[in-house]
Amino acid sequence: MDVSKKQLDAAARENIISAQQAEALYQFLAAQPGANPKFTFTHVLYYLGGLIAIGAMTLFMNLGWESFGGAGILFISMLYAAVGLTLTNRFSARGLIIPAGICATFVVCLTPLAIYGLQQWLGVWPDESAYRDYHRVIKWHWLYMELGTLVVGVITAWRYKYPFLIMPIAVTLWYMTMDMTVVISGDDITWELRALVSMYLGLLMIGLAFWVDIRSHHKADYGFWIYIFGVIAFWCGLTFQHSDSELSKFIYFCINLLMIGVGALLVRRVFVVFGALGSCGYLSYLAYDVFKDNWLFPITLSLIGLGVVYLGVLWQKHEKAITEKSRALLPAPLRELLESKS
């Protein structure tokens, strides 16, 4: 829970603590190095700069780099990695956790480029594709780059233990699963198969994130990026499934409502955001297709909405008692996780 100066001043006005204690506590908290990302101008600059640097060596890589040849690409990648590790250690020594984590992540994101350069240098690159296609095209031979990235990512995450390092690992797992599907299907990968693989991969990643959350919630938020990419993969795979059945569409709506509930329970906004998008999509389908000319539909939907609001009022009134009774039935690790989110 983040504590603001306004909250500390309010506590002083209620005579919970003195004004001097409130000021001293605020100064103490403000002096602590920021380990958790917040929406401040400093953190925006950190992530903006980091994402620009990472994007330059990944998503925005152009064909001009091919002129360096495999050896040149490998050498430049290693040079950049050395600079990234130097900055990581320097920021870490000064207690600047966020920029240290970003620089360490930059090093991991260089790994596929370095492996691509090594393969080009050794003459074992299998076709005419270029590194710039890595993030856009599904191919089996990206697997070497992905496996190498996973190894470097896991080692770096074990060494530095920064939550942001989980981001390239989660993305690489997503990429690798889609490329492995090409290997299994023999290049005959349909849109339906992609959606199905994405959905099941998302479920596995959500399960992994939940396990990581339970194991490490008292240290840092290592599950954050796995949750994000897991939910994106699952929701996109689920949404792009083709169905002409009204029952399956209603089940889709129920799954999205369940995602909202899970997001509220685990305090994970990504579940709520995508669950809300899916729910609104289903309601739009009802409004424009099923009940297009029915004047009762908007009225019924409004009453349902107001009923949900009233349900929220009742929940707020009895939340403490319901929460205590329900959590008492849960296993101890899960109960500790939920209590840490309160």
C-alpha positions as CSV (number, residue, x, y, z in Angstrom):
1,M,0.0,0.0,0.0
2,D,1.4,3.4,-1.0
3,V,1.2,6.1,1.7
4,S,0.9,9.7,0.6
5,K,1.7,12.9,2.6
6,K,-2.0,13.8,2.5
7,Q,-2.9,10.5,4.2
8,L,-0.2,11.1,6.9
9,D,-1.5,14.6,7.5
10,A,-5.1,13.2,7.8
11,A,-3.9,10.7,10.4
12,A,-2.3,13.6,12.4
13,R,-5.6,15.5,12.3
14,E,-7.3,12.5,13.8
15,N,-4.7,12.4,16.5
16,I,-3.5,8.9,15.5
17,I,0.0,10.3,15.2
18,S,1.4,13.7,15.9
19,A,2.2,16.2,13.2
20,Q,5.9,15.9,13.9
21,Q,5.7,12.1,13.5
22,A,3.8,12.4,10.3
23,E,6.4,14.8,8.8
24,A,9.3,12.6,10.0
25,L,7.6,9.4,8.6
26,Y,7.0,11.1,5.3
27,Q,10.6,12.2,5.0
28,F,11.8,8.7,5.9
29,L,9.6,7.1,3.2
30,A,10.5,9.7,0.6
31,A,14.2,8.9,1.2
32,Q,13.9,5.2,0.4
33,P,15.0,4.1,-3.0
34,G,12.0,3.4,-5.3
35,A,11.8,-0.3,-5.9
36,N,8.2,-0.3,-7.3
37,P,7.2,1.5,-10.5
38,K,4.9,4.4,-10.0
39,F,3.3,7.0,-12.2
40,T,5.8,9.8,-11.5
41,F,7.7,11.9,-14.0
42,T,11.0,10.2,-12.9
43,H,9.7,6.7,-13.5
44,V,8.1,7.8,-16.8
45,L,11.5,9.0,-18.0
46,Y,13.1,5.7,-16.8
47,Y,10.7,3.5,-18.7
48,L,10.4,5.8,-21.8
49,G,14.2,5.8,-22.2
50,G,14.5,2.1,-21.5
51,L,11.7,1.1,-23.9
52,I,13.2,3.4,-26.7
53,A,16.6,1.7,-26.2
54,I,15.1,-1.8,-26.1
55,G,12.8,-1.1,-29.1
56,A,15.8,0.2,-31.1
57,M,17.5,-3.1,-30.8
58,T,14.4,-5.3,-31.3
59,L,11.1,-4.0,-32.9
60,F,12.7,-1.1,-34.8
61,M,15.7,-2.9,-36.1
62,N,16.2,-2.1,-39.9
63,L,17.9,-3.9,-42.7
64,G,20.9,-1.5,-42.6
65,W,22.4,-3.7,-39.9
66,E,22.8,-6.6,-42.3
67,S,25.7,-4.6,-43.9
68,F,27.8,-5.3,-40.8
69,G,27.7,-9.0,-41.4
70,G,27.3,-11.7,-38.8
71,A,30.6,-11.0,-37.0
72,G,29.8,-7.3,-36.9
73,I,26.3,-7.8,-35.5
74,L,27.7,-10.1,-32.8
75,F,30.5,-7.7,-31.8
76,I,28.2,-4.7,-31.6
77,S,25.6,-6.7,-29.6
78,M,28.3,-7.8,-27.1
79,L,29.6,-4.3,-26.8
80,Y,26.1,-3.0,-26.1
81,A,25.6,-5.8,-23.6
82,A,28.8,-4.8,-21.8
83,V,27.6,-1.2,-21.5
84,G,24.2,-2.4,-20.3
85,L,25.8,-4.6,-17.6
86,T,28.1,-1.8,-16.5
87,L,25.2,0.6,-16.1
88,T,23.2,-2.1,-14.3
89,N,25.9,-2.6,-11.7
90,R,26.5,1.1,-11.3
91,F,22.8,1.9,-10.8
92,S,22.4,-1.1,-8.5
93,A,25.3,0.1,-6.3
94,R,23.5,3.5,-5.9
95,G,20.2,1.9,-5.0
96,L,18.5,2.9,-8.2
97,I,16.5,-0.2,-8.7
98,I,14.2,0.8,-11.6
99,P,17.0,2.0,-14.0
100,A,19.2,-1.0,-13.0
101,G,16.3,-3.4,-13.9
102,I,15.8,-1.6,-17.2
103,C,19.4,-1.9,-18.2
104,A,19.6,-5.5,-17.2
105,T,16.5,-6.1,-19.3
106,F,18.2,-4.3,-22.2
107,V,21.0,-6.9,-22.0
108,V,18.6,-9.8,-22.2
109,C,16.8,-8.3,-25.2
110,L,20.1,-8.1,-27.0
111,T,20.5,-11.9,-26.8
112,P,18.4,-12.9,-29.9
113,L,20.3,-10.3,-32.0
114,A,23.7,-11.7,-30.8
115,I,22.6,-15.3,-31.6
116,Y,21.4,-14.2,-35.0
117,G,24.8,-12.6,-35.7
118,L,26.6,-15.7,-34.5
119,Q,24.5,-17.9,-36.8
120,Q,25.1,-15.6,-39.8
121,W,28.9,-15.5,-39.0
122,L,29.1,-19.3,-38.8
123,G,27.1,-19.7,-42.0
124,V,24.3,-21.8,-40.5
125,W,21.4,-19.4,-41.0
126,P,18.8,-21.5,-42.9
127,D,17.1,-19.0,-45.3
128,E,17.0,-15.4,-46.5
129,S,15.0,-14.1,-43.6
130,A,16.5,-11.2,-41.6
131,Y,16.5,-10.4,-37.8
132,R,13.8,-7.7,-38.3
133,D,11.3,-10.5,-39.1
134,Y,11.8,-12.1,-35.6
135,H,9.0,-10.1,-34.0
136,R,6.6,-10.3,-36.9
137,V,6.9,-13.7,-38.6
138,I,6.5,-17.2,-37.1
139,K,9.4,-19.5,-38.2
140,W,10.9,-22.6,-36.7
141,H,14.5,-21.4,-36.8
142,W,13.8,-18.6,-34.3
143,L,13.8,-21.4,-31.7
144,Y,17.6,-21.2,-31.3
145,M,17.4,-17.4,-30.5
146,E,14.5,-18.0,-28.2
147,L,16.1,-20.8,-26.2
148,G,19.3,-18.7,-25.9
149,T,17.2,-15.7,-24.7
150,L,15.5,-17.9,-22.1
151,V,18.8,-19.1,-20.7
152,V,20.3,-15.6,-20.5
153,G,17.1,-14.2,-19.1
154,V,16.8,-16.8,-16.4
155,I,20.5,-16.4,-15.4
156,T,20.2,-12.6,-15.4
157,A,17.0,-12.7,-13.4
158,W,18.6,-15.1,-10.9
159,R,21.6,-12.8,-10.6
160,Y,19.9,-9.4,-10.2
161,K,16.3,-10.4,-9.2
162,Y,14.6,-7.4,-10.8
163,P,10.9,-7.9,-11.6
164,F,11.2,-6.1,-15.0
165,L,13.6,-8.9,-16.2
166,I,10.6,-11.2,-16.3
167,M,9.1,-9.2,-19.2
168,P,11.5,-10.5,-22.0
169,I,11.2,-14.0,-20.5
170,A,7.4,-13.9,-20.8
171,V,7.5,-12.5,-24.3
172,T,10.0,-15.2,-25.4
173,L,7.9,-18.0,-24.0
174,W,5.0,-16.6,-26.1
175,Y,7.1,-16.5,-29.2
176,M,8.6,-19.9,-28.7
177,T,5.3,-21.6,-28.3
178,M,4.0,-20.2,-31.5
179,D,7.2,-21.2,-33.4
180,M,7.0,-24.7,-31.9
181,T,3.5,-25.0,-33.3
182,V,4.9,-24.5,-36.7
183,V,7.4,-27.3,-36.2
184,I,4.6,-29.7,-35.0
185,S,2.1,-28.7,-37.7
186,G,4.7,-28.7,-40.5
187,D,4.2,-25.1,-41.6
188,D,0.4,-25.8,-42.0
189,I,-0.7,-23.4,-39.2
190,T,-4.2,-22.1,-39.6
191,W,-5.7,-19.1,-37.8
192,E,-7.9,-21.3,-35.7
193,L,-4.8,-23.3,-34.5
194,R,-3.0,-20.1,-33.6
195,A,-5.9,-18.9,-31.6
196,L,-6.2,-22.3,-29.8
197,V,-2.4,-22.4,-29.0
198,S,-2.5,-18.8,-27.8
199,M,-5.4,-19.5,-25.5
200,Y,-3.9,-22.6,-23.8
201,L,-0.5,-20.9,-23.6
202,G,-2.2,-18.0,-21.9
203,L,-3.8,-20.3,-19.3
204,L,-0.4,-21.9,-18.6
205,M,1.2,-18.5,-18.2
206,I,-1.5,-17.4,-15.9
207,G,-1.0,-20.5,-13.8
208,L,2.7,-19.9,-13.7
209,A,2.2,-16.3,-12.7
210,F,-0.1,-17.3,-9.9
211,W,2.5,-19.8,-8.6
212,V,5.2,-17.1,-8.8
213,D,2.9,-14.7,-7.0
214,I,2.3,-17.1,-4.1
215,R,6.0,-17.9,-3.8
216,S,7.5,-14.4,-4.1
217,H,4.8,-11.8,-3.2
218,H,6.6,-10.9,0.0
219,K,9.8,-10.0,-2.0
220,A,8.7,-8.3,-5.2
221,D,6.1,-8.4,-7.9
222,Y,7.7,-11.0,-10.1
223,G,4.3,-12.2,-11.5
224,F,3.4,-8.9,-13.0
225,W,4.7,-9.4,-16.6
226,I,3.7,-13.0,-16.7
227,Y,0.2,-12.1,-15.8
228,I,0.1,-9.4,-18.5
229,F,1.3,-11.6,-21.4
230,G,-0.6,-14.6,-20.1
231,V,-3.9,-12.7,-20.0
232,I,-3.3,-11.1,-23.4
233,A,-2.5,-14.5,-25.0
234,F,-5.5,-16.2,-23.3
235,W,-8.0,-13.5,-24.0
236,C,-6.9,-13.0,-27.7
237,G,-7.0,-16.8,-28.3
238,L,-10.4,-17.0,-26.6
239,T,-11.8,-14.0,-28.5
240,F,-10.7,-15.1,-31.9
241,Q,-12.3,-18.6,-31.6
242,H,-15.0,-19.0,-34.2
243,S,-18.4,-20.0,-33.1
244,D,-22.0,-19.7,-34.4
245,S,-23.5,-21.0,-31.1
246,E,-25.4,-18.6,-28.8
247,L,-24.5,-20.8,-25.9
248,S,-20.7,-20.6,-26.6
249,K,-21.0,-16.8,-26.9
250,F,-22.7,-16.6,-23.5
251,I,-20.0,-18.8,-22.0
252,Y,-17.5,-16.4,-23.5
253,F,-19.3,-13.6,-21.7
254,C,-19.3,-15.6,-18.4
255,I,-15.6,-16.2,-18.7
256,N,-15.0,-12.5,-19.1
257,L,-17.1,-11.8,-16.0
258,L,-15.0,-14.4,-14.2
259,M,-11.8,-12.6,-15.3
260,I,-13.1,-9.4,-13.8
261,G,-13.8,-11.2,-10.5
262,V,-10.3,-12.8,-10.5
263,G,-8.8,-9.5,-11.2
264,A,-10.6,-7.8,-8.3
265,L,-9.6,-10.7,-6.0
266,L,-5.9,-10.8,-6.9
267,V,-5.8,-7.0,-7.5
268,R,-4.6,-7.5,-11.0
269,R,-6.0,-4.8,-13.3
270,V,-5.1,-6.6,-16.5
271,F,-7.8,-9.3,-15.8
272,V,-10.3,-6.5,-15.2
273,V,-9.4,-4.5,-18.3
274,F,-9.6,-7.5,-20.7
275,G,-12.6,-9.0,-19.0
276,A,-14.4,-5.7,-19.3
277,L,-13.5,-5.5,-23.0
278,G,-14.9,-9.0,-23.6
279,S,-18.1,-8.3,-21.6
280,C,-18.7,-5.1,-23.5
281,G,-18.1,-6.9,-26.8
282,Y,-20.7,-9.5,-26.0
283,L,-23.3,-6.8,-24.9
284,S,-22.6,-5.0,-28.1
285,Y,-23.3,-8.2,-30.0
286,L,-26.6,-8.5,-28.2
287,A,-27.6,-4.9,-28.8
288,Y,-26.7,-4.8,-32.5
289,D,-27.5,-8.3,-33.6
290,V,-29.7,-10.3,-31.3
291,F,-32.0,-7.5,-29.9
292,K,-31.4,-5.0,-32.6
293,D,-35.1,-3.9,-32.8
294,N,-36.2,-4.7,-29.3
295,W,-36.9,-1.5,-27.2
296,L,-36.9,-3.5,-24.0
297,F,-33.2,-4.5,-24.2
298,P,-31.7,-1.1,-23.3
299,I,-34.1,-0.8,-20.3
300,T,-33.4,-4.3,-19.1
301,L,-29.6,-3.6,-19.4
302,S,-29.9,-0.4,-17.5
303,L,-31.8,-2.2,-14.7
304,I,-29.1,-4.8,-14.6
305,G,-26.4,-2.1,-14.4
306,L,-28.2,-0.4,-11.5
307,G,-28.6,-3.8,-9.8
308,V,-24.8,-4.3,-10.1
309,V,-24.2,-0.9,-8.5
310,Y,-26.6,-1.8,-5.6
311,L,-24.7,-5.1,-5.3
312,G,-21.6,-3.1,-4.9
313,V,-23.2,-1.1,-2.1
314,L,-24.2,-4.3,-0.3
315,W,-20.7,-5.7,-0.8
316,Q,-19.1,-2.6,0.7
317,K,-21.4,-2.8,3.7
318,H,-20.6,-6.4,4.5
319,E,-17.1,-6.7,2.9
320,K,-15.1,-7.2,6.1
321,A,-17.3,-10.0,7.4
322,I,-17.5,-11.8,4.0
323,T,-13.8,-11.5,3.4
324,E,-12.8,-12.9,6.8
325,K,-15.1,-15.9,6.5
326,S,-14.2,-16.7,3.0
327,R,-10.4,-16.4,3.5
328,A,-10.6,-18.6,6.5
329,L,-11.6,-21.5,4.1
330,L,-8.6,-20.9,1.9
331,P,-5.1,-22.6,2.0
332,A,-2.6,-20.6,4.0
333,P,-0.3,-19.6,1.1
334,L,-3.3,-18.2,-0.9
335,R,-4.7,-16.5,2.2
336,E,-1.3,-14.8,2.7
337,L,-1.2,-13.7,-0.9
338,L,-4.7,-12.1,-0.7
339,E,-3.9,-10.4,2.6
340,S,-0.8,-8.9,1.1
341,K,-2.9,-7.3,-1.7
342,S,-5.3,-5.7,0.8
